[in-house]
Every structure is written in C-alpha cells, then in structure tokens.
C-alpha cells in the first residue's frame, strides 16, 4: 500500500507560543474599550452601536490576518532562526538535513519539520 506524503512527516508537539494569548488579551481590551466608549457616547444613540460593531470587526479581522501570517513559511523560518539564535548557517544545515532524510518533501515542509524536531529535542 503506497504511503502519502503526510504519513512520512513526523508529528512533534507544537510550541506553546504566546501570540494567541496576547491577541486575545488585546481583543478583550478593545472590546471593553468599545463598550465603554459606546456607553460614554450613548447620547449619540445608534452611532455608539456602530462604533462597537466597527471595533469588534477590526479585532476579528486582525485575528484572522495574524493567524494567516502565523502559518506562513516565512514565519516558520523566522521561528527556526530565533530558536538557533539567528545562526542562519545552522538553520540551513538543519533544513538540509531534513531534506536529505526525506527528499520528496518541499522546503517549507522541511523548515517546519526542522523546527519541530529542534523544539522536541530541546524539550527533552
């Protein structure tokens, strides 16, 4: 039975990362400030509700955009660089080592795999 590419990728635990927590905190702060502004400008009536709606939509769009950017290959490479203290040569060697182990994988997959393997090894 032929194996697909997904079965060859080793699944390591993801890094916990603080970005989602920070975004949620910012979202809560913005929502609370929108509600307070809405109450302060309640004399404006309908406009205060429009203000709350616009702030909520801005928070939602920001969260979606940050999720999309977070999953890009460039951000994974940046995370790998952070983990190796910005030693680009070491990062490239790790990526090439993953590419040698699995030549059928593309470079973004190798970056992700190198990061996951390094994170797993350091957490042991």
N, CA, C and O atoms as a MOPAC input file, in Angstrom:
PM7 MOZYME 1SCF
protein

 N      0.84200 1    -1.17200 1     0.00000 1
 C      0.00000 1     0.00000 1     0.00000 1
 C      0.89500 1     1.24600 1     0.00000 1
 O      1.72500 1     1.39400 1     0.89700 1
 N      0.74700 1     2.14400 1    -0.98200 1
 C      1.61800 1     3.31900 1    -1.05500 1
 C      1.30200 1     4.31700 1     0.05700 1
 O      0.14700 1     4.52800 1     0.42600 1
 N      2.36400 1     4.91800 1     0.57400 1
 C      2.19100 1     5.90600 1     1.63300 1
 C      2.11600 1     7.29700 1     1.01300 1
 O      2.79100 1     7.58000 1     0.02300 1
 N      1.29700 1     8.15600 1     1.59600 1
 C      1.24300 1     9.53000 1     1.11400 1
 C      2.27200 1    10.37800 1     1.86000 1
 O      2.87300 1     9.92600 1     2.83500 1
 N      2.46900 1    11.60700 1     1.39300 1
 C      3.49000 1    12.49100 1     1.97300 1
 C      3.20600 1    12.81700 1     3.43000 1
 O      4.13800 1    12.97300 1     4.21900 1
 N      1.94100 1    12.92400 1     3.79900 1
 C      1.58600 1    13.29000 1     5.17200 1
 C      2.02400 1    12.23000 1     6.17600 1
 O      2.38300 1    12.55800 1     7.30700 1
 N      1.99600 1    10.96700 1     5.77200 1
 C      2.34900 1     9.90600 1     6.71400 1
 C      3.85200 1     9.87700 1     6.99600 1
 O      4.28000 1     9.30700 1     8.00000 1
 N      4.65600 1    10.48500 1     6.12000 1
 C      6.10000 1    10.49000 1     6.32100 1
 C      6.55400 1    11.61800 1     7.23500 1
 O      7.66800 1    11.58600 1     7.75800 1
 N      5.69700 1    12.61600 1     7.43000 1
 C      6.05900 1    13.73400 1     8.29800 1
 C      5.84800 1    13.30600 1     9.74100 1
 O      4.76500 1    12.85900 1    10.11900 1
 N      6.88200 1    13.44700 1    10.52900 1
 C      6.80000 1    13.08800 1    11.94400 1
 C      6.05800 1    14.19000 1    12.67500 1
 O      6.36100 1    15.36900 1    12.49400 1
 N      5.10700 1    13.82500 1    13.48500 1
 C      4.33000 1    14.81100 1    14.23400 1
 C      4.97200 1    15.02900 1    15.59500 1
 O      4.98700 1    14.13300 1    16.44000 1
 N      5.49800 1    16.22100 1    15.79600 1
 C      6.05700 1    16.60200 1    17.08300 1
 C      5.09100 1    17.56300 1    17.76000 1
 O      4.27500 1    18.19200 1    17.08600 1
 N      5.16800 1    17.68600 1    19.07900 1
 C      4.28400 1    18.63600 1    19.74500 1
 C      4.59400 1    20.06100 1    19.31100 1
 O      5.75200 1    20.42200 1    19.10300 1
 N      3.53900 1    20.87000 1    19.17600 1
 C      3.72000 1    22.26100 1    18.78300 1
 C      4.24700 1    23.07000 1    19.94600 1
 O      4.02200 1    22.74300 1    21.11100 1
 N      4.95900 1    24.14300 1    19.60400 1
 C      5.42500 1    25.03900 1    20.65800 1
 C      4.23700 1    25.81800 1    21.20400 1
 O      3.33300 1    26.17600 1    20.44900 1
 N      4.22900 1    26.08100 1    22.48900 1
 C      3.06500 1    26.72200 1    23.07900 1
 C      2.84000 1    28.13800 1    22.58900 1
 O      1.68500 1    28.53200 1    22.42600 1
 N      3.86400 1    28.91800 1    22.34900 1
 C      3.72900 1    30.26700 1    21.80900 1
 C      2.76100 1    31.15200 1    22.58100 1
 O      1.73100 1    30.67100 1    23.05300 1
 N      3.06900 1    32.41400 1    22.71400 1
 C      2.21900 1    33.33900 1    23.45200 1
 C      1.35800 1    34.19600 1    22.55200 1
 O      0.50000 1    34.92800 1    23.04600 1
 N      1.55800 1    34.12800 1    21.25200 1
 C      0.85200 1    35.01900 1    20.34300 1
 C     -0.67200 1    34.93300 1    20.47200 1
 O     -1.30700 1    35.98200 1    20.57800 1
 N     -1.30000 1    33.74800 1    20.46900 1
 C     -2.76000 1    33.72500 1    20.58700 1
 C     -3.25900 1    34.35200 1    21.88500 1
 O     -4.28500 1    35.03100 1    21.88400 1
 N     -2.54700 1    34.13400 1    22.99300 1
 C     -2.96900 1    34.72500 1    24.26200 1
 C     -2.89800 1    36.24200 1    24.21700 1
 O     -3.79100 1    36.92800 1    24.71500 1
 N     -1.83900 1    36.76000 1    23.62200 1
 C     -1.67400 1    38.21100 1    23.53200 1
 C     -2.77000 1    38.80800 1    22.66700 1
 O     -3.33800 1    39.84600 1    23.00700 1
 N     -3.07100 1    38.15700 1    21.55000 1
 C     -4.11500 1    38.66000 1    20.66300 1
 C     -5.46000 1    38.63100 1    21.37000 1
 O     -6.25100 1    39.56300 1    21.22800 1
 N     -5.73000 1    37.58400 1    22.12500 1
 C     -6.99700 1    37.52000 1    22.84900 1
 C     -7.08200 1    38.62300 1    23.89100 1
 O     -8.13900 1    39.22600 1    24.07600 1
 N     -5.96500 1    38.89200 1    24.58000 1
 C     -5.96900 1    39.97100 1    25.57200 1
 C     -6.23500 1    41.31200 1    24.91400 1
 O     -7.01900 1    42.11700 1    25.41700 1
 N     -5.57900 1    41.54800 1    23.78900 1
 C     -5.79300 1    42.80100 1    23.07300 1
 C     -7.24300 1    42.89300 1    22.61700 1
 O     -7.85700 1    43.95700 1    22.69400 1
 N     -7.78500 1    41.78200 1    22.14400 1
 C     -9.18600 1    41.76900 1    21.72400 1
 C    -10.12600 1    42.09700 1    22.86200 1
 O    -11.07000 1    42.86800 1    22.69000 1
 N     -9.87500 1    41.51600 1    24.02500 1
 C    -10.72500 1    41.79300 1    25.19000 1
 C    -10.61500 1    43.25800 1    25.58400 1
 O    -11.62000 1    43.89200 1    25.90300 1
 N     -9.40100 1    43.80000 1    25.56400 1
 C     -9.21300 1    45.21300 1    25.91100 1
 C     -9.94500 1    46.10900 1    24.91600 1
 O    -10.60000 1    47.07400 1    25.31000 1
 N     -9.83500 1    45.79000 1    23.62800 1
 C    -10.51500 1    46.60500 1    22.62100 1
 C    -12.02900 1    46.51300 1    22.74300 1
 O    -12.73000 1    47.51500 1    22.60000 1
 N    -12.53000 1    45.32000 1    23.00600 1
 C    -13.97700 1    45.16500 1    23.16400 1
 C    -14.46200 1    45.94400 1    24.37900 1
 O    -15.48200 1    46.63100 1    24.32000 1
 N    -13.72500 1    45.83200 1    25.48000 1
 C    -14.11400 1    46.56800 1    26.68700 1
 C    -14.06600 1    48.07000 1    26.44300 1
 O    -14.95500 1    48.80200 1    26.88000 1
 N    -13.03000 1    48.53000 1    25.74700 1
 C    -12.95200 1    49.96900 1    25.47900 1
 C    -14.06000 1    50.41700 1    24.53500 1
 O    -14.57100 1    51.53000 1    24.66600 1
 N    -14.43900 1    49.56100 1    23.58200 1
 C    -15.54000 1    49.91300 1    22.68500 1
 C    -16.84700 1    50.01900 1    23.44900 1
 O    -17.65000 1    50.91700 1    23.19500 1
 N    -17.06300 1    49.10100 1    24.38400 1
 C    -18.29000 1    49.15600 1    25.18500 1
 C    -18.30500 1    50.41600 1    26.04000 1
 O    -19.33300 1    51.08600 1    26.14600 1
 N    -17.15600 1    50.74300 1    26.65500 1
 C    -17.08100 1    51.95600 1    27.48300 1
 C    -17.31900 1    53.19500 1    26.62700 1
 O    -18.06300 1    54.09100 1    27.02400 1
 N    -16.68600 1    53.24700 1    25.45000 1
 C    -16.91300 1    54.38900 1    24.56300 1
 C    -18.36900 1    54.46200 1    24.12100 1
 O    -18.95000 1    55.54300 1    24.02300 1
 N    -18.94500 1    53.29600 1    23.85700 1
 C    -20.35600 1    53.27700 1    23.48100 1
 C    -21.24600 1    53.80900 1    24.58300 1
 O    -22.21000 1    54.52800 1    24.32200 1
 N    -20.91900 1    53.45300 1    25.82700 1
 C    -21.70600 1    53.95500 1    26.95300 1
 C    -21.46700 1    55.44600 1    27.18100 1
 O    -22.39400 1    56.18200 1    27.51700 1
 N    -20.22200 1    55.89000 1    26.99700 1
 C    -19.92300 1    57.31400 1    27.17000 1
 C    -20.63500 1    58.16800 1    26.12300 1
 O    -21.12900 1    59.25800 1    26.41200 1
 N    -20.67000 1    57.64500 1    24.91500 1
 C    -21.31700 1    58.38700 1    23.83600 1
 C    -22.72000 1    57.85700 1    23.55900 1
 O    -23.18700 1    57.87400 1    22.42000 1
 N    -23.38000 1    57.39200 1    24.60000 1
 C    -24.72900 1    56.84600 1    24.41800 1
 C    -25.70500 1    57.92000 1    23.96200 1
 O    -26.77500 1    57.61900 1    23.43200 1
 N    -25.32500 1    59.17800 1    24.17300 1
 C    -26.19200 1    60.25500 1    23.69300 1
 C    -26.24500 1    60.26600 1    22.16700 1
 O    -27.17000 1    60.82200 1    21.57400 1
 N    -25.25000 1    59.64900 1    21.54200 1
 C    -25.25200 1    59.56500 1    20.08100 1
 C    -26.20800 1    58.47700 1    19.59000 1
 O    -26.53600 1    58.42500 1    18.40400 1
 N    -26.64600 1    57.62300 1    20.48900 1
 C    -27.62200 1    56.59200 1    20.14700 1
 C    -27.05600 1    55.52900 1    19.22900 1
 O    -26.15900 1    54.77600 1    19.60600 1
 N    -27.58600 1    55.47800 1    18.03300 1
 C    -27.23300 1    54.44000 1    17.07000 1
 C    -25.74500 1    54.45500 1    16.72200 1
 O    -25.16300 1    53.39700 1    16.48000 1
 N    -25.12700 1    55.61900 1    16.69500 1
 C    -23.70900 1    55.71500 1    16.34200 1
 C    -22.82200 1    54.98800 1    17.34500 1
 O    -21.76800 1    54.46800 1    16.97800 1
 N    -23.23800 1    54.94800 1    18.60200 1
 C    -22.43400 1    54.22600 1    19.59400 1
 C    -22.42100 1    52.72700 1    19.29000 1
 O    -21.40400 1    52.06300 1    19.48800 1
 N    -23.53800 1    52.19700 1    18.81500 1
 C    -23.58200 1    50.78000 1    18.44900 1
 C    -22.75100 1    50.51400 1    17.19400 1
 O    -22.12600 1    49.46100 1    17.06800 1
 N    -22.74800 1    51.46200 1    16.28000 1
 C    -21.91800 1    51.33800 1    15.08200 1
 C    -20.44400 1    51.32700 1    15.47600 1
 O    -19.65600 1    50.56200 1    14.92000 1
 N    -20.06800 1    52.17700 1    16.43800 1
 C    -18.69100 1    52.22000 1    16.92000 1
 C    -18.28000 1    50.87500 1    17.51900 1
 O    -17.19900 1    50.36700 1    17.22000 1
 N    -19.13100 1    50.30000 1    18.35600 1
 C    -18.84100 1    48.98900 1    18.95000 1
 C    -18.69200 1    47.93100 1    17.85700 1
 O    -17.77100 1    47.11500 1    17.89900 1
 N    -19.59400 1    47.94900 1    16.88500 1
 C    -19.54200 1    46.97700 1    15.79600 1
 C    -18.24500 1    47.10900 1    14.99800 1
 O    -17.61800 1    46.10400 1    14.66500 1
 N    -17.84100 1    48.33800 1    14.69100 1
 C    -16.61400 1    48.54800 1    13.91700 1
 C    -15.37900 1    48.07000 1    14.67100 1
 O    -14.48200 1    47.47500 1    14.07300 1
 N    -15.32300 1    48.32100 1    15.96900 1
 C    -14.18100 1    47.86400 1    16.75500 1
 C    -14.15000 1    46.33700 1    16.79600 1
 O    -13.08300 1    45.74000 1    16.65300 1
 N    -15.29500 1    45.70600 1    16.98800 1
 C    -15.34400 1    44.24300 1    17.00200 1
 C    -14.90600 1    43.65800 1    15.66100 1
 O    -14.19600 1    42.65300 1    15.62200 1
 N    -15.32400 1    44.27800 1    14.57500 1
 C    -14.92500 1    43.78300 1    13.25800 1
 C    -13.41800 1    43.96000 1    13.04100 1
 O    -12.76900 1    43.09700 1    12.45000 1
 N    -12.86900 1    45.07200 1    13.51800 1
 C    -11.42400 1    45.28900 1    13.38700 1
 C    -10.65000 1    44.22800 1    14.16200 1
 O     -9.63400 1    43.72700 1    13.68000 1
 N    -11.11900 1    43.88600 1    15.34800 1
 C    -10.46300 1    42.84200 1    16.14700 1
 C    -10.54800 1    41.49800 1    15.43100 1
 O     -9.56100 1    40.76500 1    15.36500 1
 N    -11.71600 1    41.17600 1    14.90000 1
 C    -11.89200 1    39.89700 1    14.20800 1
 C    -10.98500 1    39.80600 1    12.98100 1
 O    -10.34900 1    38.77700 1    12.75400 1
 N    -10.92600 1    40.86800 1    12.20000 1
 C    -10.07200 1    40.87100 1    11.00700 1
 C     -8.60300 1    40.74900 1    11.41200 1
 O     -7.84100 1    40.02400 1    10.77300 1
 N     -8.21000 1    41.45000 1    12.46100 1
 C     -6.83100 1    41.36100 1    12.94000 1
 C     -6.46500 1    39.95900 1    13.37900 1
 O     -5.35500 1    39.49600 1    13.11800 1
 N     -7.38700 1    39.27800 1    14.04600 1
 C     -7.11800 1    37.91000 1    14.49600 1
 C     -6.97800 1    36.96500 1    13.30600 1
 O     -6.10600 1    36.09500 1    13.30100 1
 N     -7.82800 1    37.13100 1    12.30200 1
 C     -7.75600 1    36.27000 1    11.12100 1
 C     -6.45200 1    36.50900 1    10.36900 1
 O     -5.78600 1    35.55700 1     9.96200 1
 N     -6.08800 1    37.76600 1    10.18400 1
 C     -4.85600 1    38.08200 1     9.46300 1
 C     -3.63900 1    37.54900 1    10.21300 1
 O     -2.71000 1    37.02300 1     9.60000 1
 N     -3.64300 1    37.68200 1    11.52700 1
 C     -2.49300 1    37.18600 1    12.28900 1
 C     -2.39100 1    35.66800 1    12.21000 1
 O     -1.28500 1    35.12900 1    12.19100 1
 N     -3.51200 1    34.97500 1    12.16400 1
 C     -3.48000 1    33.51100 1    12.01300 1
 C     -2.90500 1    33.12500 1    10.65900 1
 O     -2.11700 1    32.18400 1    10.55700 1
 N     -3.30200 1    33.85400 1     9.61900 1
 C     -2.80200 1    33.54800 1     8.28000 1
 C     -1.30200 1    33.80000 1     8.21800 1
 O     -0.55600 1    32.97500 1     7.69000 1
 N     -0.85300 1    34.93600 1     8.75400 1
 C      0.57100 1    35.25700 1     8.72900 1
 C      1.36500 1    34.29400 1     9.59900 1
 O      2.50900 1    33.96500 1     9.28800 1
 N      0.75300 1    33.84400 1    10.69000 1
 C      1.43700 1    32.94600 1    11.61500 1
 C      1.77000 1    31.61700 1    10.95100 1
 O      2.77100 1    30.98500 1    11.29200 1
 N      0.94100 1    31.18900 1    10.00600 1
 C      1.13400 1    29.88500 1     9.37900 1
 C      2.00600 1    29.93800 1     8.12800 1
 O      2.21300 1    28.90800 1     7.48700 1
 N      2.50900 1    31.08800 1     7.77300 1
 C      3.30000 1    31.17800 1     6.55000 1
 C      4.68400 1    30.55900 1     6.76100 1
 O      5.18200 1    30.47100 1     7.88300 1
 N      5.28000 1    30.14000 1     5.66000 1
 C      6.60500 1    29.50500 1     5.72500 1
 C      7.65400 1    30.49400 1     6.21600 1
 O      8.60600 1    30.10600 1     6.89300 1
 N      7.48600 1    31.76300 1     5.88000 1
 C      8.45900 1    32.76000 1     6.30700 1
 C      8.47900 1    32.89000 1     7.82300 1
 O      9.54300 1    33.01400 1     8.43000 1
 N      7.29800 1    32.86100 1     8.43000 1
 C      7.26300 1    32.97300 1     9.89200 1
 C      7.84500 1    31.71700 1    10.54400 1
 O      8.46600 1    31.80000 1    11.60300 1
 N      7.64700 1    30.55600 1     9.91600 1
 C      8.25000 1    29.33600 1    10.45200 1
 C      9.77400 1    29.41400 1    10.37000 1
 O     10.47500 1    28.95700 1    11.27300 1
 N     10.27500 1    29.99200 1     9.28800 1
 C     11.72500 1    30.15300 1     9.16100 1
 C     12.23500 1    31.12900 1    10.22100 1
 O     13.28900 1    30.90800 1    10.81800 1
 N     11.47800 1    32.21600 1    10.45400 1
 C     11.87000 1    33.17500 1    11.49100 1
 C     11.88000 1    32.52600 1    12.86500 1
 O     12.76800 1    32.79700 1    13.67300 1
 N     10.90200 1    31.67500 1    13.13600 1
 C     10.86000 1    30.97200 1    14.42600 1
 C     12.05800 1    30.03400 1    14.56400 1
 O     12.65100 1    29.92500 1    15.63800 1
 N     12.40600 1    29.36100 1    13.47200 1
 C     13.58000 1    28.48500 1    13.49500 1
 C     14.84600 1    29.30500 1    13.74900 1
 O     15.71700 1    28.89200 1    14.51500 1
 N     14.94200 1    30.46400 1    13.10300 1
 C     16.10100 1    31.33400 1    13.32700 1
 C     16.17900 1    31.79500 1    14.77800 1
 O     17.26300 1    31.83800 1    15.36000 1
 N     15.03700 1    32.13700 1    15.36100 1
 C     15.03300 1    32.54000 1    16.77300 1
 C     15.54200 1    31.40700 1    17.65000 1
 O     16.28600 1    31.62500 1    18.60600 1
 N     15.13000 1    30.20500 1    17.30900 1
 C     15.48900 1    29.06100 1    18.12800 1
 C     16.98200 1    28.74800 1    18.06600 1
 O     17.55600 1    28.24500 1    19.03200 1
 N     17.60800 1    29.04800 1    16.92900 1
 C     19.04900 1    28.80400 1    16.79900 1
 C     19.83800 1    30.09900 1    16.98600 1
 O     20.98200 1    30.20800 1    16.54600 1
 N     19.22000 1    31.06900 1    17.63600 1
 C     19.85700 1    32.35500 1    17.96400 1
 C     20.37200 1    33.07700 1    16.71800 1
 O     21.48100 1    33.61100 1    16.70900 1
 N     19.55600 1    33.08500 1    15.68100 1
 C     19.80700 1    33.79100 1    14.41600 1
 C     21.06900 1    33.32500 1    13.69400 1
 O     21.69600 1    34.09800 1    12.97100 1
 N     21.43300 1    32.07600 1    13.88900 1
 C     22.55600 1    31.48200 1    13.16200 1
 C     21.99800 1    30.88000 1    11.86700 1
 O     21.50400 1    29.75200 1    11.85600 1
 N     22.08700 1    31.65300 1    10.77500 1
 C     21.48900 1    31.22500 1     9.51100 1
 C     22.13800 1    29.95700 1     8.96200 1
 O     21.46400 1    29.12300 1     8.35800 1
 N     23.43800 1    29.81500 1     9.17100 1
 C     24.12300 1    28.61100 1     8.68300 1
 C     23.58600 1    27.35700 1     9.37300 1
 O     23.34700 1    26.33800 1     8.72600 1
 N     23.40000 1    27.44000 1    10.67400 1
 C     22.86100 1    26.30100 1    11.41300 1
 C     21.43600 1    25.99300 1    10.97000 1
 O     21.06900 1    24.82900 1    10.80800 1
 N     20.63600 1    27.03800 1    10.77400 1
 C     19.25800 1    26.83000 1    10.32300 1
 C     19.23800 1    26.13400 1     8.96700 1
 O     18.46500 1    25.20000 1     8.75600 1
 N     20.08300 1    26.58700 1     8.05300 1
 C     20.13800 1    25.95800 1     6.73000 1
 C     20.62300 1    24.51300 1     6.82000 1
 O     20.12700 1    23.64700 1     6.09900 1
 N     21.58700 1    24.24700 1     7.69800 1
 C     22.05900 1    22.86200 1     7.86100 1
 C     20.94000 1    21.96800 1     8.38900 1
 O     20.79100 1    20.82800 1     7.94700 1
 N     20.15600 1    22.48200 1     9.33300 1
 C     19.03800 1    21.69200 1     9.85700 1
 C     18.00600 1    21.41200 1     8.76600 1
 O     17.47700 1    20.30500 1     8.66700 1
 N     17.72800 1    22.42400 1     7.95400 1
 C     16.75900 1    22.25200 1     6.86600 1
 C     17.28700 1    21.24600 1     5.84600 1
 O     16.54500 1    20.37600 1     5.39000 1
 N     18.55700 1    21.36100 1     5.48900 1
 C     19.14700 1    20.43100 1     4.52300 1
 C     19.20200 1    19.00500 1     5.07700 1
 O     19.05100 1    18.04200 1     4.32600 1
 N     19.41700 1    18.87100 1     6.37800 1
 C     19.41500 1    17.53100 1     6.98100 1
 C     18.03500 1    16.90000 1     6.85900 1
 O     17.91600 1    15.70600 1     6.58300 1
 N     16.99800 1    17.69600 1     7.06500 1
 C     15.63500 1    17.16900 1     6.90700 1
 C     15.35700 1    16.82900 1     5.44400 1
 O     14.67500 1    15.85000 1     5.14200 1
 N     15.89100 1    17.65000 1     4.54500 1
 C     15.69400 1    17.39700 1     3.12000 1
 C     16.40300 1    16.11800 1     2.68200 1
 O     15.90400 1    15.39400 1     1.82100 1
 N     17.56500 1    15.83700 1     3.27500 1
 C     18.27700 1    14.59900 1     2.95100 1
 C     17.52700 1    13.38000 1     3.48000 1
 O     17.52200 1    12.32600 1     2.84400 1
 N     16.89200 1    13.52400 1     4.64900 1
 C     16.14200 1    12.39700 1     5.21100 1
 C     14.90400 1    12.09000 1     4.38500 1
 O     14.53600 1    10.92900 1     4.20800 1
 N     14.26500 1    13.14000 1     3.88200 1
 C     13.04200 1    12.97200 1     3.09000 1
 C     13.13700 1    13.84100 1     1.83700 1
 O     12.62400 1    14.96000 1     1.83400 1
 N     13.77700 1    13.35600 1     0.77300 1
 C     13.98700 1    14.19100 1    -0.41600 1
 C     12.70000 1    14.59500 1    -1.12900 1
 O     12.69300 1    15.55700 1    -1.89700 1
 N     11.61800 1    13.87200 1    -0.88400 1
 C     10.37100 1    14.18600 1    -1.58500 1
 C      9.64200 1    15.38500 1    -0.98200 1
 O      8.69400 1    15.89400 1    -1.57900 1
 N     10.07100 1    15.83900 1     0.18900 1
 C      9.42400 1    16.98200 1     0.82900 1
 C      9.91000 1    18.29000 1     0.22900 1
 O     11.04300 1    18.39300 1    -0.24200 1
 N      9.03800 1    19.28300 1     0.25500 1
 C      9.40600 1    20.61400 1    -0.21200 1
 C     10.07800 1    21.37700 1     0.92200 1
 O     10.02400 1    20.95900 1     2.07800 1
 N     10.71200 1    22.49600 1     0.58600 1
 C     11.47800 1    23.25100 1     1.58100 1
 C     10.60600 1    23.75900 1     2.73800 1
 O     11.04400 1    23.66900 1     3.88500 1
 N      9.39000 1    24.29200 1     2.50100 1
 C      8.57600 1    24.73200 1     3.65300 1
 C      8.26500 1    23.59600 1     4.63000 1
 O      8.21700 1    23.80800 1     5.84200 1
 N      8.05500 1    22.39600 1     4.09800 1
 C      7.81700 1    21.24700 1     4.97600 1
 C      9.07200 1    20.90600 1     5.77400 1
 O      8.99500 1    20.53700 1     6.94600 1
 N     10.22500 1    21.03500 1     5.12400 1
 C     11.48900 1    20.75500 1     5.82400 1
 C     11.75500 1    21.78800 1     6.91400 1
 O     12.27600 1    21.45000 1     7.97700 1
 N     11.39800 1    23.04600 1     6.65300 1
 C     11.56200 1    24.09100 1     7.66900 1
 C     10.70600 1    23.75800 1     8.88300 1
 O     11.16100 1    23.82600 1    10.02500 1
 N      9.46300 1    23.39700 1     8.61100 1
 C      8.54600 1    23.06600 1     9.70400 1
 C      9.04600 1    21.84700 1    10.47800 1
 O      9.01100 1    21.82400 1    11.70900 1
 N      9.50400 1    20.85200 1     9.75700 1
 C      9.99200 1    19.63400 1    10.39000 1
 C     11.25900 1    19.89700 1    11.20400 1
 O     11.42500 1    19.34700 1    12.29200 1
 N     12.15500 1    20.74200 1    10.67300 1
 C     13.38100 1    21.07900 1    11.40600 1
 C     13.04700 1    21.82100 1    12.69100 1
 O     13.64200 1    21.56200 1    13.73700 1
 N     12.09500 1    22.74300 1    12.61100 1
 C     11.68500 1    23.48400 1    13.80900 1
 C     11.07500 1    22.53700 1    14.84100 1
 O     11.41700 1    22.58800 1    16.02200 1
 N     10.17600 1    21.68100 1    14.38700 1
 C      9.51400 1    20.76200 1    15.31200 1
 C     10.50700 1    19.79800 1    15.94400 1
 O     10.42400 1    19.50700 1    17.13800 1
 N     11.44100 1    19.30700 1    15.15000 1
 C     12.43600 1    18.37100 1    15.67900 1
 C     13.33500 1    19.06600 1    16.70400 1
 O     13.63400 1    18.49400 1    17.75200 1
 N     13.76800 1    20.29300 1    16.40900 1
 C     14.62000 1    21.04000 1    17.33100 1
 C     13.86600 1    21.36400 1    18.62100 1
 O     14.42300 1    21.26100 1    19.71400 1
 N     12.60500 1    21.75500 1    18.48900 1
 C     11.79100 1    22.04700 1    19.67300 1
 C     11.63000 1    20.79100 1    20.53100 1
 O     11.74500 1    20.84400 1    21.75500 1
 N     11.36400 1    19.66800 1    19.87400 1
 C     11.18500 1    18.40200 1    20.58300 1
 C     12.47500 1    17.98900 1    21.28900 1
 O     12.45000 1    17.57200 1    22.44700 1
 N     13.60400 1    18.10600 1    20.58200 1
 C     14.88900 1    17.71800 1    21.17600 1
 C     15.25400 1    18.59300 1    22.36600 1
 O     15.79600 1    18.10400 1    23.35700 1
 N     14.96100 1    19.87700 1    22.27300 1
 C     15.31100 1    20.78200 1    23.37300 1
 C     14.39300 1    20.61900 1    24.57600 1
 O     14.78200 1    20.93100 1    25.70200 1
 N     13.19700 1    20.14100 1    24.34700 1
 C     12.25800 1    19.99300 1    25.46800 1
 C     12.46400 1    18.69000 1    26.22900 1
 O     11.83700 1    18.47900 1    27.26800 1
 N     13.32200 1    17.82100 1    25.73500 1
 C     13.57500 1    16.53300 1    26.39300 1
 C     14.60800 1    16.65200 1    27.46100 1
 O     14.93900 1    15.66200 1    28.11300 1

